[in-house]
Amino acid sequence: MRKYFKQYLIVIAQLSIAGVFTIGRLSAQTSISTIHFIDYQRSIPKVSDMLRRKEDTLMKQFKEKGLVYPARYLYIRSFKYDSQLEVWVKNTKEEKYKLFKTYKVCALAGTLGPKRMAGDYQVPEGFYYINEFNPRSEYHLSLGLNYPNASDRILSDSTQPGGDIYIHGSCVTTGCIPITDQQIEELYILAAHAKDMGEDFIPVHIFPVNFNNARSVEYLNKYLQTFSEYTPFAKSMRSAFYYFEKYRDVPFVMVNGKGEYVTEEVAPGEASVKVANVEAVAAARKKPVHVRTERASPVKEDDLAKVVDKLPVYPGGNAAFQEFLNKLSKESVKDLDEGQSKAFVMVEYIIDSTGSPVYARVTRGGNDVMNEKIENAFLGMPRWAPADRTGAHVPIRLKQTVMIGDN
């Protein structure tokens, strides 16, 4: 069965060239564009200086761990909730990957779950590869990821899925994976050498949690109490995680016609992902029933822009908007249900053609008391710079996840 599965994957890999499917692992190929890649990198003064400063240290670190430098194959996996980024290496196809180093992801935007829209501050989850080396990044150095991939193009917002997702330095983010400047220098060098030796598709797999960490899995299960629709996605990620744990090899990953990830094997694991009994959780709530105020949108659905040239901007930009969300999160902690330490709330809101917030509705998460306060906070936001389409200001509906607690 495994033999026929791999033959099938070869056909899918051929289709992926035409953009039909995405594959979690592609065999390294030496091409004209990559033969002299490291020489090109050395021609950039910033990278040349970095190589002079860092390579001796990297060689020593590899030697201490019994690894051969530089690594021909690189595999990166990141765990969103655990704020970790692992770097795995090997030098032949037949070898099993060995862990070189684990970096601390030093800032986090968004919540668990995949990225589905531009401006949602979400770090993607799924199976990607490095498609860009940017030594001139404003975040010191950056390695771009191929978001949106084939799955994202099916499941994310069709007109504004977002983009420009990087692993970078500077320890700041609004949806990327930031590490320190020292760490991105090491990773950039390792990735450049791997690409130079033919690994055109350096895999980067972003998981919601480290499934070997019982506390992280417990947190994921609690998250699924509110967002049970996320369960199939989480299970596919878990399957790929355990495949690597079992074989120390990057799993084959396909995307079906629905945009769902399909993995080769679901390995049994001790830390299972389950759907909580949401009704039981709701019944256990002890706070009195609160009836939320019903609100109707003052803007007709047909008048809302589906595509814009420029999204609306909160006064002060993304940083100021994040401060608003952080403050709202802290103020909402007191409204959590008894025994609850965190909640994830999805808010839909409308910014009209004048930039005014005119409608807000919590569509998932929270409780009635909390949700009404959050809706009022969004309605009370200052006026934004409105969205623009073909030179005219237009109303638009946006979505935002708010994490309550543990900020």
Secondary structure, DSSP 8 states (H G I E B T S, - for coil): -HHHHHHHHHHHHHHHHTTS---S-------HHHHTHHHHHHTSHHHHHHHHHHHHHHHHHHHHTT--SS-SEEEEEEETTTTEEEEEEESSTTS--EEEEEEE-----S-SS---STTS-----EEEEEEEEETT-TTSSEEEE--S-HHHHHHS-SS------EEESTT--SSSEE--HHHHHHHHHHHHHHHHTT--S-EEEEESS-TT-HHHHHHHHHHHHH-GGGHHHHHHHHHHHHHHHHHSS---EEE-TTS-EEES-----SS------HHHHHHT--S----------SS-GGGS-SS-SB--B-TTHHHHHHHHHHHHHHHHGGGS-TT---EEEEEEEEE-TTS-EEEEEEEESS-HHHHHHHHHHHHTS---B-EEETTEEE-EEEEEEEEES--
